[in-house]
Amino acid sequence: MSKAASGPQRTIIFYSRITIWLALLFIAGGMAVQSLQVNLFTQSDVDRAFANAMAEQMSHALSIRLQDTRRLQQAASNHPQTLQALREDNPAWRATLRQFLAGANQLRLIRRDDAMGLHTTLGYAVQDLVSRTLNGADMRLEAVQRNDDLHFYWASPVRDEQQRIAGVLLAEYGPAWLSQFQSGASQTLGQVLVTQYVDNDRSRGLEIFRTGKDAPRTGTLVTLPINDFWYLTYIPAEERPQLSLMPMVTPWVVVLLATLVGLFILVGLQKREILRNQLQLLTYVRGLSRRGVDEQPTFTLRLFHELAGSMQHLIHTLRPSVSTSVTSSRDNSRNKPDIVFEPVRKTPVSARSAATDKGLPELMVEEMEHEEPAPVSQSIFRAYDIRGIVGQDLTPEITYWIGRALGAEVRERGFSKLALAWDGRLSSPSLNSELQRGVLEAGCDVISLGAQPTGLLYFATHELDTPCGAMITGSHNPAEFNGIKIVIDRHTLAQEELMGLYHRIKRGDLPRGEGQLEQRDLSPAYLQRIDDDIQLARPLNIVVDAGNGIAGPLAEQLLQRLGVNATCLFCDVDGSFPNHHPDPGVPHNLQSLQQTVLANKADLGLAFDGDGDRVALVDNHGKIIWPDRLLMLLVEDILPRHPGRDVIYDIKSSRHLATLISRHGGRPAMWKTGHSLMKRKMQETQAVVGGEFSGHLYIQDRWYGFDDGLYAAARLLEILSQRSQSCAEVFAALPEDVSTPEITINTDDVRKFSILKTLSEDAQLTDGARVFTMDGLRIEFPDGWGLVRPSNTTPKLTLRFAGNNEAAVARLQQRMKEALQRHAPELQIPF
């Protein structure tokens, strides 16, 4: 093989070609990506514009349909003969109105005095609609699901000669009322969904109708309001208008091809120029080496000019006249070292160290003050709040360190501010002062709300610029107790989260800072929010017992705003609780309320606990209505507007709740007792309402979902004002067992758990029963049930029994008593 054949194959323009091809690749890739992005962005704009246009067209059509119906009904309500028919019950005019209001299945003219009791036939949602119309609310449409069918109701006021509302014209439309609109909607361009929402929760609502072709939710969804409660959602189909890619790509392809042709031309010109310079170089070297002619040609490329100079130098060096000297130089150069090495001077390590130390500056170390947190008992960190005996388990110093831990926790979770309030206990102001100091010295800002009910503190975490808060309160516990309820990011801390504060204090993870303090009075906004939400259908005469707790003053103001004639017992705040303990769960504490209700012939009585987050009710006969039956009344009112939603009740509540919730279209769920545990379950399941036997009621409908005794009381008053029956008659219609109140047995905080464990393993006690152990031990039989559980706030066991009759309750009590005597004979059993 010749040398030429075995030589390098790469030419001088090899790397130029590589560079050009890489440049072309990057240009082509960039053009393709940019074209795709432009196409996607433009297609997205087209999709959005198309979806908006379709949604606006359909929402406008449906809105016109509703407005036409509204105008017709308003005209019918304002007709003089309608008022006459309302007064004289003229069936002929009702028939005329039915022809005038095309599509109406049924028309009712309802006098103000006859408005009560509609819920028995039409449901609570319609009762609420009529009551609000009688109270001057704007005419509105409401869809109600009854017996798996949708019914649409329009309620418009009928006014007398003095423009006072004398009654209501109620028009009912059946499921086919909107069928014409549905048939007119496009069946190929997507799907139309109309939903009714009666509160702020957009995750659940009542589906009015769905029409059109099922479409995957990959396009641009558009939701537009039809009125205050109805929303139309348009879901585009896959067959929506598509942009063509070729018209957008063509300019890029033309530019790419033109660039490619231009680059090939340039490469060709470069190659030709290189070959010409190469030929000139060869000719020059040949003449220089053979004939000694040193006439350097003019090159057009600098590279070849430099190569020619190098060749000239090489040839002159190799001539015989200079070869000897060159050889001699080479021989001499071999005898001389190329590099002269100097001896390395070694520096002793000690010398180096001294030199290094001499050059180091002095370090200034700031001495930090060492903080030693006060000893904190783990026992005060309970299942759903912090609770202890003031001066023993819970001192001002301990509260300060809890504030330091709480402020650090709030900041670590990404928040910078905390709202603080306290109840009326004698120890609360001083504990709050230390808690506030600790939070501020943790670098967290504080909004001080003052002495307020717990419900107002929860309200602040939804309405102020912080979702975090803490409440100094002993709730319903004896006067020597106090504690702290904590909310971070609108979640009430419980169990492990509270223990996290304890461990933070123990390990000293308490960074310091400097927070800012702000004073704010939120009570006017809080009362106004409830006043705006509640509409009473008739005046009520009630008695209120605040037990000298913190809820008394605000309860008086709220009832006055609502127009309720209220007799107030012990509504002044006195932390010594001179009249009775502020725990409405104990029948003895309700005796004054019962007696005053009977003496005043009041419609009902209400009682609040020490911090105002619980409520109890006494009917007009002085009978205590336990909170699980209050929950039944709320369920009957709320669930018809929220079919399919969850309702949460605690393990101490009535066995009849599950059946009643299911009958009204809800999903019953029993859960653990405790306000923080219940609220967390409410949030997890998006339940619409919930309650505990202790009196905590959680309302998500028109409210925030936290336990607030004042708001719950106002909602109960609203429902009862819409009924023509007395309070006793309303609750007599609800299912009821013969039951005991909550029974407590004294023990200690360690023994109560071991007793429960042995009871759960007692086969003689649980034989033949349906057993629930999620929170204590609940045993259910066909004729009744019994419960024993350790209290999470006090060193006690709590028990409750209910059954079909007194005999069933006595049998269950005896069964439980025998088991307790077997495993804990030291207990003093009060039954």
C-alpha positions in Angstrom: 0.0 0.0 0.0 1.5 3.4 -1.0 2.1 6.2 1.4 -0.6 8.3 -0.3 -3.1 5.5 0.2 -2.2 5.1 3.9 -2.2 8.8 4.7 -4.8 10.9 6.5 -8.2 11.0 4.8 -9.4 14.3 6.4 -9.1 17.4 4.3 -8.5 20.9 5.5 -12.2 21.7 5.3 -13.3 18.6 7.3 -13.9 20.6 10.5 -15.5 23.4 8.6 -18.0 20.9 7.3 -18.6 19.5 10.7 -19.2 23.0 12.1 -21.6 23.9 9.3 -23.6 20.7 9.7 -23.8 21.2 13.5 -24.9 24.8 12.9 -27.6 23.6 10.5 -28.7 21.0 13.0 -29.1 23.6 15.8 -30.8 26.0 13.5 -33.3 23.4 12.2 -34.0 22.2 15.8 -34.5 25.7 17.1 -36.9 26.5 14.2 -38.8 23.3 14.8 -39.2 24.0 18.5 -40.1 27.6 18.0 -42.6 26.6 15.3 -44.2 24.0 17.7 -44.3 26.6 20.6 -45.9 29.2 18.4 -48.4 26.6 17.1 -49.3 25.4 20.6 -49.6 29.0 22.0 -51.7 30.0 19.1 -53.8 26.9 19.3 -54.3 27.5 23.0 -55.5 31.0 22.3 -57.9 29.7 19.7 -59.2 27.0 22.1 -59.7 29.6 24.8 -61.5 32.0 22.5 -63.7 29.3 21.1 -64.5 27.9 24.6 -65.3 31.4 25.9 -67.5 32.1 23.0 -69.4 28.9 23.3 -69.8 29.3 27.1 -70.9 32.9 26.8 -73.4 32.0 24.1 -75.0 29.2 26.2 -74.9 31.1 29.5 -76.6 34.0 27.8 -79.3 31.8 26.4 -79.9 30.2 29.8 -79.8 33.5 31.5 -82.4 34.9 29.1 -84.6 31.9 29.8 -84.4 32.5 33.6 -84.9 36.2 33.2 -88.1 35.7 31.1 -89.5 33.3 33.8 -88.6 35.8 36.5 -90.3 38.7 34.7 -93.4 36.7 34.1 -93.7 35.7 37.7 -93.0 39.2 39.0 -95.8 40.5 36.8 -98.1 37.7 38.1 -97.2 38.6 41.7 -97.8 42.3 41.1 -101.2 41.8 39.5 -104.0 43.1 41.8 -106.1 39.9 41.4 -103.1 37.9 42.7 -103.4 39.8 46.0 -107.2 39.3 46.0 -106.7 35.6 45.3 -104.2 35.4 48.2 -106.8 36.9 50.6 -109.9 35.1 49.3 -108.3 31.8 48.0 -109.6 32.2 44.4 -108.9 29.0 42.5 -110.0 30.5 39.1 -107.3 33.1 39.2 -104.7 30.5 40.2 -105.7 28.5 37.1 -105.2 31.7 35.0 -101.8 32.2 36.6 -100.9 28.7 35.7 -101.7 29.3 32.0 -99.7 32.6 32.3 -96.7 30.9 33.7 -96.1 28.2 31.1 -94.3 25.1 32.3 -95.2 25.5 35.9 -96.4 22.2 37.4 -97.9 23.8 40.5 -98.6 27.2 41.9 -99.1 28.1 45.5 -100.3 31.4 47.0 -99.0 31.3 50.6 -100.2 33.8 53.2 -97.6 34.9 55.8 -99.5 33.2 58.6 -99.6 29.9 56.6 -95.9 29.9 55.7 -94.9 27.7 58.6 -94.9 23.9 58.1 -94.0 23.8 54.4 -91.1 21.6 55.2 -93.4 18.6 55.9 -94.3 18.4 52.2 -91.7 20.4 50.3 -88.6 20.1 52.5 -86.6 22.5 54.5 -84.9 24.2 51.5 -88.3 25.4 50.2 -89.3 26.4 53.7 -86.1 28.5 53.9 -86.7 30.0 50.4 -90.3 31.1 51.4 -89.2 32.5 54.8 -86.5 34.6 53.2 -88.8 35.9 50.6 -91.3 36.9 53.3 -88.4 38.7 55.1 -87.7 40.8 52.0 -85.0 38.8 50.3 -84.6 39.3 46.5 -86.6 36.9 44.3 -84.5 33.9 43.5 -84.6 30.4 41.9 -83.6 27.3 43.8 -83.3 23.8 42.7 -84.2 21.0 45.2 -83.6 17.3 44.8 -86.5 15.3 46.2 -87.2 11.6 45.7 -84.3 11.5 43.1 -86.0 14.1 41.0 -85.1 17.8 40.5 -87.7 20.4 41.2 -87.3 24.1 40.5 -88.9 26.8 42.8 -89.4 30.5 42.1 -90.7 32.5 45.1 -91.8 36.0 44.6 -93.4 38.4 47.1 -97.1 39.4 46.9 -97.5 43.0 48.3 -100.5 44.7 49.6 -101.7 48.3 49.0 -99.0 49.7 51.4 -96.3 47.6 49.6 -95.9 45.3 52.6 -95.3 41.7 51.9 -98.6 39.9 52.5 -97.6 36.5 51.1 -95.6 34.6 48.5 -96.3 33.2 45.0 -94.5 29.9 44.9 -94.1 28.3 41.4 -92.8 24.8 41.0 -91.3 23.5 37.8 -90.5 19.9 37.1 -87.4 18.3 35.6 -88.5 18.9 32.0 -88.7 22.7 32.5 -85.2 23.3 30.9 -85.5 20.5 28.4 -85.9 23.0 25.5 -82.6 24.6 26.4 -80.9 21.3 26.7 -82.1 20.1 23.3 -80.9 23.3 21.8 -77.3 22.9 23.1 -74.8 21.5 20.6 -74.4 17.8 20.8 -71.1 17.7 18.9 -69.0 20.7 20.1 -68.7 19.7 23.7 -70.6 19.2 27.0 -72.6 21.8 29.1 -72.8 21.3 32.8 -75.0 23.5 35.0 -74.5 23.3 38.8 -76.1 25.0 41.8 -73.9 26.0 44.7 -75.5 27.5 47.8 -72.3 28.1 49.8 -68.6 28.9 49.1 -67.6 25.3 48.7 -67.1 24.8 44.9 -66.0 21.2 45.3 -69.6 20.0 45.8 -72.9 21.2 44.4 -76.2 20.1 43.0 -76.0 19.1 39.3 -78.9 20.8 37.5 -78.4 19.1 34.2 -75.6 17.9 31.8 -76.1 17.9 28.1 -74.0 17.3 25.0 -71.3 14.9 24.0 -69.1 13.5 26.8 -65.7 15.1 26.4 -62.3 14.4 28.0 -61.4 17.3 30.3 -58.2 18.1 28.4 -59.3 21.3 26.7 -60.0 24.7 28.1 -62.9 24.5 30.6 -64.9 27.7 31.1 -67.2 28.4 34.0 -69.6 31.4 34.0 -72.2 32.5 36.5 -75.8 32.4 35.5 -77.0 34.0 38.8 -75.9 34.1 42.4 -76.1 30.3 42.8 -76.1 28.7 39.3 -72.9 28.2 37.2 -72.5 26.9 33.7 -69.4 25.0 32.8 -68.5 24.3 29.1 -66.2 21.4 28.4 -64.9 21.5 24.7 -65.0 18.3 22.6 -62.0 17.0 20.7 -63.6 18.2 17.4 -62.9 21.9 18.2 -61.3 24.1 15.6 -57.7 23.2 14.9 -54.9 25.3 13.4 -53.0 23.9 10.4 -49.3 23.5 11.0 -48.1 23.8 7.4 -48.9 27.5 6.9 -46.9 28.4 10.0 -44.0 26.0 9.2 -43.6 27.0 5.5 -41.6 30.2 6.1 -39.2 28.4 8.4 -38.7 25.6 5.9 -38.0 28.2 3.1 -35.5 30.0 5.3 -33.8 26.7 6.3 -33.4 25.6 2.7 -32.1 29.0 1.6 -29.5 28.9 4.4 -28.5 25.4 3.4 -28.0 26.3 -0.2 -26.0 29.4 0.8 -23.8 27.4 3.1 -23.1 24.8 0.3 -22.1 27.6 -2.1 -19.7 29.1 0.5 -18.2 25.6 1.2 -17.6 25.2 -2.6 -16.0 28.5 -2.9 -13.8 27.8 0.1 -12.7 24.4 -1.4 -11.8 26.0 -4.7 -9.7 28.7 -3.0 -7.9 26.2 -0.9 -7.0 24.1 -4.0 -5.7 27.2 -5.8 -3.5 28.2 -2.9 -2.3 24.6 -2.5 -1.1 24.5 -6.1 0.7 27.8 -5.7 2.5 26.5 -2.6 3.6 23.3 -4.3 5.0 25.3 -7.3 6.9 27.6 -5.0 8.4 24.8 -2.9 9.5 22.9 -6.0 11.2 25.9 -7.5 12.9 26.8 -4.2 14.3 23.3 -3.6 15.4 22.4 -7.2 16.5 25.7 -8.7 17.0 27.9 -5.7 14.4 30.4 -7.0 13.0 32.3 -4.0 10.1 34.2 -5.5 7.2 33.8 -3.0 3.8 34.0 -4.8 0.9 36.0 -3.5 -1.5 33.8 -1.5 -5.1 34.6 -0.7 -5.2 32.5 2.5 -3.0 33.4 5.4 -2.4 29.8 6.3 -0.6 29.1 3.0 1.5 32.3 3.3 2.7 31.1 6.7 3.4 27.5 5.4 5.5 29.0 2.5 7.6 31.0 5.0 8.2 27.8 7.1 9.2 25.8 4.0 11.6 28.5 3.0 13.3 28.4 6.4 13.5 24.6 6.4 15.1 24.4 3.0 17.7 27.1 3.8 18.5 25.2 7.0 19.2 21.9 5.1 21.7 23.4 2.6 25.3 21.9 2.7 26.9 25.2 3.7 25.1 25.3 6.8 24.6 21.6 7.6 27.9 21.2 9.4 27.3 24.0 11.7 23.9 22.7 12.3 25.3 19.3 13.2 27.8 20.8 15.5 25.2 22.8 17.2 23.1 19.7 17.8 26.2 17.8 19.2 26.9 20.6 21.6 23.4 20.9 22.6 23.3 17.3 23.6 26.0 18.0 26.2 24.0 20.8 27.9 21.1 20.2 30.1 17.9 21.7 28.9 16.7 22.4 32.4 18.7 23.6 35.4 17.5 22.3 38.7 18.0 24.4 41.8 18.4 22.6 45.1 15.3 22.5 47.1 15.5 24.3 50.4 13.6 22.6 53.1 11.7 24.6 55.8 11.2 23.0 59.2 7.7 22.3 60.1 8.0 24.3 63.3 9.2 27.3 61.3 6.3 27.0 58.9 3.8 26.7 61.7 5.2 29.8 63.4 5.1 31.8 60.3 1.5 30.6 59.6 0.4 31.4 63.2 1.9 34.8 63.0 -0.2 35.7 60.0 -3.5 34.6 61.5 -5.8 37.4 62.8 -7.4 37.0 66.2 -10.9 35.6 66.2 -13.7 37.5 68.1 -16.1 35.0 69.7 -19.4 36.4 70.9 -20.7 34.7 74.0 -24.4 33.7 73.6 -26.7 33.7 76.6 -27.6 30.1 77.4 -31.4 29.6 77.9 -32.7 26.9 80.1 -36.5 26.4 79.6 -38.6 25.8 82.7 -39.5 22.1 83.4 -42.7 21.4 81.4 -44.9 18.4 82.2 -45.8 16.2 79.3 -49.2 15.5 80.8 -50.6 18.9 80.0 -50.3 18.2 76.3 -53.6 16.5 75.8 -55.3 14.9 72.8 -56.8 18.1 71.4 -55.5 21.0 73.5 -53.1 22.0 76.3 -54.8 21.7 79.7 -53.5 21.8 83.3 -54.0 23.1 86.8 -53.0 26.8 87.1 -50.0 27.3 89.4 -49.2 23.6 89.3 -49.0 22.2 85.8 -49.6 25.5 84.0 -47.7 28.5 85.4 -46.9 31.8 83.7 -43.3 30.7 83.2 -44.4 27.5 81.5 -46.9 29.4 79.4 -44.0 31.7 78.3 -42.0 28.7 77.0 -45.1 27.3 75.3 -45.4 30.7 73.6 -41.7 30.5 72.4 -42.3 27.0 71.0 -45.6 28.1 69.4 -44.0 31.2 67.8 -41.2 29.1 66.4 -43.6 26.5 65.0 -45.7 29.2 63.3 -42.7 30.7 61.7 -41.3 27.3 60.7 -44.5 26.6 58.8 -44.2 29.7 56.8 -46.4 32.2 58.7 -45.4 35.3 60.5 -48.4 36.3 62.6 -50.6 34.8 65.3 -54.0 36.0 66.7 -54.5 35.7 70.5 -57.6 35.8 72.7 -58.5 34.7 76.2 -61.6 33.7 78.1 -63.0 35.1 81.4 -61.2 32.9 83.9 -59.3 34.8 86.6 -56.0 33.3 85.5 -56.4 33.9 81.8 -55.1 37.5 81.5 -51.8 36.7 83.2 -51.3 33.5 81.2 -52.1 35.3 78.0 -49.6 38.0 78.8 -46.8 35.4 79.1 -47.9 33.5 76.1 -47.9 36.7 74.1 -44.4 37.6 75.4 -43.1 34.2 74.3 -44.6 34.4 70.8 -43.2 37.9 70.3 -39.7 36.9 71.5 -39.8 34.0 69.0 -40.0 36.6 66.3 -43.7 36.1 65.5 -46.1 39.0 65.3 -49.2 39.0 67.5 -52.7 40.4 66.9 -54.3 40.7 70.3 -58.1 40.3 70.1 -58.8 40.7 73.9 -61.2 38.7 76.0 -63.5 36.9 73.5 -65.2 33.6 72.8 -63.4 30.8 71.1 -65.6 31.1 68.0 -64.4 34.7 67.4 -60.8 33.5 67.6 -61.6 30.9 64.9 -63.4 33.5 62.9 -60.2 35.7 63.0 -58.2 32.9 61.4 -60.5 33.0 58.4 -61.0 36.7 58.1 -57.7 38.3 59.2 -54.3 38.2 57.4 -53.2 35.2 59.4 -54.6 31.7 59.5 -53.0 31.0 62.9 -54.4 31.7 66.4 -54.3 30.6 70.0 -57.0 30.8 72.7 -56.3 30.8 76.5 -59.3 28.9 77.9 -60.2 26.3 80.4 -63.5 25.7 78.5 -65.9 23.8 80.7 -63.4 22.5 83.3 -63.3 23.6 86.9 -62.1 27.1 87.8 -58.6 25.9 88.9 -58.0 24.6 85.3 -56.9 26.6 82.3 -55.4 25.7 78.9 -54.6 26.7 75.3 -56.4 25.8 72.1 -54.1 26.3 69.1 -54.8 26.8 65.4 -52.2 26.8 62.6 -53.2 27.2 59.0 -56.8 26.9 60.1 -56.2 23.4 61.5 -56.6 22.9 65.2 -53.5 21.1 66.6 -54.1 17.7 68.1 -52.2 14.7 69.5 -48.7 14.5 67.8 -48.7 18.1 66.8 -49.2 19.3 70.4 -46.5 16.8 71.5 -44.3 18.4 68.9 -44.4 21.7 70.9 -43.4 19.8 74.0 -40.4 18.1 72.3 -39.4 21.5 70.8 -39.2 22.9 74.3 -37.3 19.9 75.7 -34.6 20.0 73.0 -34.3 23.8 73.2 -35.2 24.5 69.6 -36.4 28.0 70.4 -35.0 30.6 68.1 -35.2 34.2 69.3 -36.6 37.2 67.4 -38.6 40.4 67.8 -42.2 40.3 66.9 -44.7 43.2 66.6 -47.8 43.6 68.6 -51.2 44.8 67.2 -54.4 45.4 69.1 -57.7 44.8 67.2 -61.4 44.5 68.1 -63.1 42.0 65.8 -66.4 41.7 67.6 -68.4 44.2 65.4 -67.3 42.4 62.2 -68.1 39.0 63.8 -71.6 40.0 64.9 -72.3 41.6 61.6 -71.3 38.4 59.7 -73.8 36.3 61.7 -76.5 39.0 61.5 -76.1 39.1 57.7 -76.5 35.3 57.5 -79.5 34.6 59.8 -83.1 35.5 58.9 -85.7 34.8 61.6 -89.2 34.1 60.2 -91.0 35.2 63.4 -90.2 36.8 66.8 -89.0 34.5 69.5 -89.0 34.8 73.3 -86.1 32.9 74.8 -83.9 32.6 77.9 -80.1 32.5 77.7 -77.7 31.2 80.4 -74.0 32.0 79.8 -72.9 30.6 83.2 -70.7 33.8 83.7 -68.6 32.6 80.8 -67.0 34.8 78.2 -69.8 34.2 75.7 -72.4 36.2 77.7 -71.8 39.8 76.5 -71.6 38.9 72.8 -74.6 36.6 73.1 -76.7 39.5 74.4 -75.6 41.8 71.5 -76.2 39.1 68.9 -79.7 38.3 70.1 -80.6 42.0 70.2 -79.4 42.4 66.6 -81.5 39.4 65.5 -84.6 40.9 67.1 -85.0 38.1 69.7 -86.6 38.9 73.0 -84.1 37.4 75.4 -83.9 37.1 79.2 -80.3 36.7 80.1 -79.0 34.7 83.1 -75.5 35.1 84.3 -74.3 36.8 81.2 -71.8 39.0 83.0 -68.2 37.5 82.9 -67.0 36.3 86.3 -64.1 33.8 86.3 -65.1 32.5 89.8 -68.4 31.1 88.4 -70.5 32.1 91.4 -73.8 30.7 90.2 -73.0 27.3 88.6 -70.2 25.7 86.6 -70.2 26.7 82.9 -70.7 23.2 81.6 -74.1 22.7 79.9 -73.5 19.0 79.5 -74.3 18.5 83.2 -78.1 18.6 83.9 -77.6 20.2 87.3 -76.0 23.3 85.6 -79.2 23.8 83.5 -81.7 23.9 86.4 -81.9 27.8 86.5 -82.4 27.9 82.8 -85.2 25.3 82.9 -87.0 27.1 85.8 -86.8 30.5 84.0 -88.1 29.1 80.7 -91.1 27.7 82.5 -91.7 30.8 84.6 -91.5 33.1 81.5 -93.4 30.8 79.2 -90.5 31.2 76.8 -90.2 29.4 73.5 -86.9 27.8 74.5 -83.7 28.3 76.4 -80.0 28.3 75.4 -76.9 27.7 77.4 -73.2 28.2 76.6 -70.1 26.8 78.1 -67.2 28.8 79.5 -65.5 29.7 76.2 -68.7 29.8 74.0 -67.9 27.0 71.6 -70.6 24.7 72.9 -74.4 25.2 73.1 -77.3 23.3 74.8 -81.0 23.8 74.4 -84.1 23.5 76.7 -87.5 23.3 75.0 -90.6 25.3 76.1 -91.6 22.5 78.5 -88.2 22.7 80.3 -86.9 19.5 78.8 -83.2 19.2 77.9 -82.7 18.5 74.2 -79.3 16.8 74.0 -76.9 18.0 71.2 -77.2 14.8 69.2 -80.8 15.7 68.6 -79.9 19.3 67.8 -77.7 17.8 65.1 -80.7 15.9 63.7 -82.6 19.2 63.3 -79.6 20.7 61.5 -79.4 17.7 59.2 -83.0 18.0 58.2 -82.5 21.6 57.3 -79.1 21.4 55.6 -78.9 18.1 53.8 -81.7 18.7 51.2 -79.5 21.5 49.8 -76.4 19.2 49.8 -77.4 15.7 48.8 -74.7 13.1 49.1 -72.5 15.0 51.5 -71.0 13.5 54.6 -72.3 14.2 58.2 -69.9 13.5 61.1 -71.0 12.6 64.6 -69.0 11.4 67.6 -69.1 8.0 69.3 -71.2 9.3 72.2 -74.1 10.3 69.9 -77.5 8.6 69.2 -77.7 5.5 67.1 -80.6 7.0 65.3 -78.4 9.6 63.6 -77.2 7.2 60.9 -80.7 6.2 59.8 -81.9 9.8 59.7 -78.8 11.1 57.8 -79.2 8.3 55.2 -83.0 9.0 54.9 -82.2 12.7 54.0 -79.7 11.8 51.3 -76.4 12.1 53.3 -73.6 9.8 54.3 -73.3 9.1 58.1 -69.8 8.8 59.6 -69.1 8.1 63.3 -65.8 9.5 64.6 -63.7 10.1 67.7 -64.8 12.6 70.3 -62.8 15.9 70.5 -63.2 19.2 68.8 -59.8 19.1 67.0 -60.3 15.5 65.8 -63.8 16.3 64.6 -62.8 19.4 62.7 -59.9 17.5 61.0 -62.4 14.8 59.9 -64.8 17.4 58.7 -62.1 18.9 56.5 -60.9 15.5 55.3 -64.4 14.4 54.2 -65.7 17.8 53.2 -68.7 17.1 55.5 -71.4 19.7 55.4 -72.4 19.5 59.1 -71.3 17.6 62.2 -71.7 17.5 65.9 -70.7 16.0 69.3 -72.8 15.0 72.2 -70.9 17.5 74.3 -72.5 20.4 72.3 -69.8 21.2 69.7 -71.7 21.7 66.4 -69.8 22.1 63.1 -71.6 23.8 60.3 -70.0 24.1 56.8 -73.2 25.3 55.1 -73.0 29.2 55.0 -70.3 29.1 57.7 -66.7 28.1 58.1 -67.0 24.6 59.6 -65.6 25.3 63.1 -67.4 24.9 66.4 -69.0 28.2 67.4 -71.8 28.1 70.1 -73.1 31.5 69.2 -73.5 30.8 65.4 -74.9 27.3 66.0 -77.5 28.9 68.4 -78.4 31.4 65.8 -78.9 28.7 63.1 -81.1 26.7 65.5 -83.2 29.8 66.2 -83.6 30.4 62.4 -84.9 26.9 61.8 -87.3 26.9 64.8 -88.6 30.3 63.7 -89.7 28.8 60.4 -91.9 26.2 62.2 -95.4 26.8 63.3 -95.1 24.1 66.0 -93.6 24.7 69.4 -90.1 23.8 70.1 -91.2 20.7 72.1 -93.4 19.6 69.2 -90.6 20.0 66.7 -88.2 17.8 68.6 -90.9 15.3 69.5 -91.1 14.4 65.8 -87.4 13.4 65.8 -86.3 9.9 66.9 -85.3 9.6 70.5 -84.0 6.9 72.9 -84.4 6.7 76.6 -80.8 7.9 77.5 -78.6 9.0 80.3 -76.5 12.2 80.3 -72.8 11.8 80.3 -71.7 10.0 83.4 -68.2 10.5 84.8 -66.1 8.2 87.2 -63.0 9.6 88.9 -59.7 7.8 88.3 -56.2 8.9 87.2 -54.7 9.7 83.9 -52.8 6.4 83.7 -55.3 4.0 85.2 -58.1 5.2 82.9 -56.3 3.7 79.9 -55.5 0.4 81.5 -59.1 0.0 82.6 -60.3 0.5 79.1 -57.9 -2.0 77.7 -59.1 -4.8 80.1 -62.7 -3.9 79.4 -62.1 -4.3 75.6 -60.7 -7.7 76.2 -63.6 -8.8 78.4 -65.6 -11.4 76.3 -68.4 -11.5 78.9 -69.0 -7.7 78.4 -68.9 -7.7 74.6 -70.6 -11.0 74.0 -73.4 -10.6 71.3 -72.6 -6.9 70.8 -71.5 -4.9 67.8 -68.3 -3.4 69.1 -66.7 0.0 68.2 -63.2 0.7 69.5 -62.2 3.8 67.6 -62.5 5.9 70.7 -63.1 4.0 73.9 -65.5 1.0 73.9 -69.0 1.2 72.5 -71.2 -1.9 72.5 -74.5 -1.9 70.5 -77.4 -4.3 70.9 -80.7 -4.3 69.0 -82.4 -2.5 71.9 -79.7 -0.1 73.0 -76.0 0.7 73.4 -73.4 1.7 76.0 -70.2 3.5 75.9 -67.1 3.9 78.2 -64.1 6.0 77.2 -61.2 7.8 78.9 -61.7 11.5 79.0 -59.1 13.4 77.0 -59.2 16.5 79.3 -59.7 15.2 82.8 -58.6 12.1 84.9 -62.0 10.4 84.5 -63.9 7.7 82.6 -67.0 9.0 80.8 -69.9 6.7 80.1 -73.3 7.0 78.4 -76.2 4.6 77.8 -79.3 4.7 75.6 -82.0 2.3 74.7 -85.6 1.7 73.6 -86.8 1.9 77.2 -85.8 2.2 80.8 -85.4 -1.6 81.1 -82.9 -1.8 78.3 -80.8 1.1 79.7 -80.8 -0.5 83.2 -79.7 -3.8 81.7 -76.8 -2.2 79.8 -75.8 -0.2 82.9 -75.7 -3.4 85.0 -73.7 -5.2 82.4 -71.1 -2.4 82.4 -71.1 -2.1 86.2 -70.3 -5.8 86.7 -67.4 -5.5 84.2 -66.0 -2.4 86.0 -66.2 -4.2 89.3 -64.4 -7.2 88.0 -61.5 -5.2 86.6 -61.4 -2.0 88.7 -63.1 -2.6 92.1 -61.6 0.6 93.5 -63.9 2.8 91.3 -66.9 4.6 92.8 -69.6 3.7 90.3 -72.6 6.1 90.5 -75.2 3.8 88.9 
